[in-house]
Amino acid sequence: MKSLLKGKVAVVTGGTRGIGYAIVKKYLEAGAITILCGSREETAKKALEKIKAEMPDAQVDAIWPKLSDRAEMTAALNTIKEKYGRLDILANNAGISQNNSLFDYKDEDFDKILDINIKALYSCTRAAAEIMKDNGGGVIINTSSIVSYNGQGAGCGYPTSKFAVNGLTKSLSRELGKYGIRVNAVAPGVTRTDMLAVLPDEMIQPIIRNIPLGRLGEPEDVANAFVFLASDMASYISGAILPVAGAVVI
């Protein structure tokens, strides 16, 4: 595990908590220099302090640019390249969800989901791909969702954005392959994050009963997929959407 990403430089958006934080830790354990990206300076620095306390020898840093601002994101990633000499891995994990019904949906909420889940992913990918192209290759991994296959019963903006993530992943894998850049996505199922922690047990148990493996996903389960896809073990995998959902039917 410690040598899978040795010598690589990785950036993880949405890296301050939940799945993103688990990805940061797994990348560090696999030997990568890892930069976690947060939405605010306060949360990014707090996550950085926590990581350093847990992993004192880890090579880890933090940034907090506005992800959907391509100029700002380009400047941030170029600074990373100047500091570490390269950028090998981008994990586009930042995202938000909404569960309102169509008739209660506010236009500004729909716009916000598209801005963070799609436009920010595009901006980060564009900025990273410029660097990776010059470096002779790299890996971009996007966080999709199991709802990108069949949608969900409410909150149409979220599955819409994840269908778009899949389309962007598949299209860019074809476009960027000639530059040695692999593009894949991970589609988590129901995963034990802060959002899920607030639900009462009577709501959680019916969810678990619909999962063939009989348990919720853990952030580490998803993070392991990010490590695999970033590593040379997946050197001939591009354009894939990898479900990490406990065998939920899709």
N, C-alpha and C positions, 0 to 999 in steps of 0.2 A: 504493500500500500504506500509506503513512504517514498518509493521511487517512481510511482506511476506518472507524476507530474513534475518530477525534479527538474529544476532549471527553467520552468515555465513561469510566465507572468500572467495573472488572471485578474479580471475585474468582475465583480458580482453586484448587479443593481438590486435594490431591495434587500440589501445584505444585513440589515440591522436586527432582524427578528425572524422567527418562523423558519420557513423553508430556506430563505436566503441566508440566514445566519448559519444554518446547518451546512449549506453549500460552502460558505466561507471556511468553516472548520474542517470540512472534509478535504477541501483543496489544500489547506495548510498541512493537514496530516499526510497528504499525498506528495508534499514537497514543493508546492507552488508558492511563489511570492504572490500574495493575494491582497487586492485592494477592495474593501467593501465600500459600497456606494449607498448613501442614505438620502432621504428627502430633505433633511434639515441638519445643520451643523451640530446641533445639540444631540440628536439621536445617533448620528454617525460617530461622534466622539465618545458617546456613552458605550456604544457597541464595541468600539475599538478598545476602550479601557477594559471591558469585560473579556474580550478575546485575549488581550495581553496578560490578564490575570490568570486565565485558564491555561494559556499556552505561552509562557514567558519567552521561549526561544523562537517563536513563530515570526516570520517576516511578513508583517501585515501593516496595512496603512488604510486611511479612510479619505473619501472625498464626498462632496455633497452638491454637485452641479444640478441645474434644472435639466432633467433628462430630455424633455421635449424641445429644448432649445438647442438646435444642432450646433450653432456656433460655440455655445458654452460647453457642450459635451465634447466637441472636437478639441477645444482648448484644454479641457481636463485630461483627455486621453493622450494628447500630445505631450503634456507635462509628465505623465506616467512614462511614456516612451523615453523622454529625455532623462528621466531619473533612473530608470531600470534598463534602458537600452532596447526594449522590445515590448510587444503585447501579443500574447499567444492565445488567450482564451477570454471570451466575453460571455458571461452568463446573464442573459436578459431576464431577470426574475421579478423586477418591480411590477406591481399591478394592483388594481383595486376591483372590488365587486359591488354589485347592487342587486337587491332582491325584490324591489318594488314591482307591483303589477304594472302593465302597460298604461292603465288609466291613472295611476298615481305617479308615473314617471315624470320627473322634471327635465326639461330640455338641458339645463345646465349640468344635471347629473349624467345624462347620456354623453354630453360633450366631454365631461371630465374623464369618463371611462375611456373614450376613444383617444383622448389626449395622452393618458398615462399608459394604457394597455397597447396602443398601436403606434401613435405618433412618436412617443418616447422610445419605443423599441426600434422604430425606423431610424430615429436620430442617432441612437447609440450604435446601431449596426452600421450605419453609413460611416460614422466617425472611426469605428474600429476596423472596418473593412479597408479603409484607406491605408491604415498603418500595416495591417496584415498583408495586403497586396504588395507593399514595398518590402516587407520582411520575407516574402516567399511563401506565406501561408498562415493558417491559424484555424481556430475553432470558434464558432458562434452557436450557443445553445439557448433556446427560448423556452420560457415556461408557458405551456399551453394549459389545457385542462381536459378532464374526461368529458365535460359538457360540450366540448368542441365537436363531438361526434353526433350527439342527439339533442343538443339544446337542454334547456331546463324549464321548469314550470312557471317561473316568474323571473323578473330581472333580465329582460332580453338583451340589454346592452353588454352584459358580461359574456355570455356565449357568443354573441355576435363578434366581439373583439377577439375571442379565442379561435373562432373559425378563421378570422383574418390572420391571426398569428400562424396558423397552420399553412395558409396560403402563401404568406410571406416566406415562411421556412422552406417550403417546397420550391418556390420560384427562385429564391436566392441560392439554394443549393445547386441549382442548374446554372445560374448565372456566374456564381463565384468559384465553381469547381475548377475552372481553368487557371485560377490563381492559387490553387492549393488550399482554399478556404472551405472547410466543411461546415454545413449549417444543419442543425437538427433541433428537435424540440422534445421536451418531456411533458407528458400529460398526466398530472397527478389526479388521483381520485380523492375521496374524502380523507383528509389528512389532519392529524391532531395539532392544530395551531391555536393561537390566542382566540381567533374568531370562533373556533369550535368549543373552546374551553368554557365559554359562558353558557352553553346549552345544557339544560338539565338532562339527567340520565335517561328519563323516559322518552326524550327525543333522540338520544344517541343510540339506544339499543335497537330500535327498528332499522336504523341506518346500517348497523353492524350485521343484522340478519340478512341484509341484501348483498353482503360482500362475501363471495365464496370462500375466501381465506379466513373469514370469521374474525377479523379485527380491523381497526382503523389503521390507516397509514401513518407512519411517523415521519417527521421532517427528514430524518436520516435516511429513510428508504428512498425518498426522492433525491436527496443529495448524492447518494451512491450512484444513481443513474447519471447525474451530472458529471461525476468523476469518470465513469466508464466512457461516456461520449466524448469527454475532453482528452482522454488518453489515447495512446497509439494502439490500444486494443481495438478501438473503433475506427481505425485509419481508413477503412473502406466503407464506412457508413456515413451517408449524407442524404438529406431530404427525408429522414425518418421522423415520425411522431411516435415516441415510445410511451405507451401507457404504463403508469405505475399506480395501479388501482385495485390490486387484490383480486384480479380475474373478473371484475365487474364486466358484464356483457356490454359491448359497444356496437 
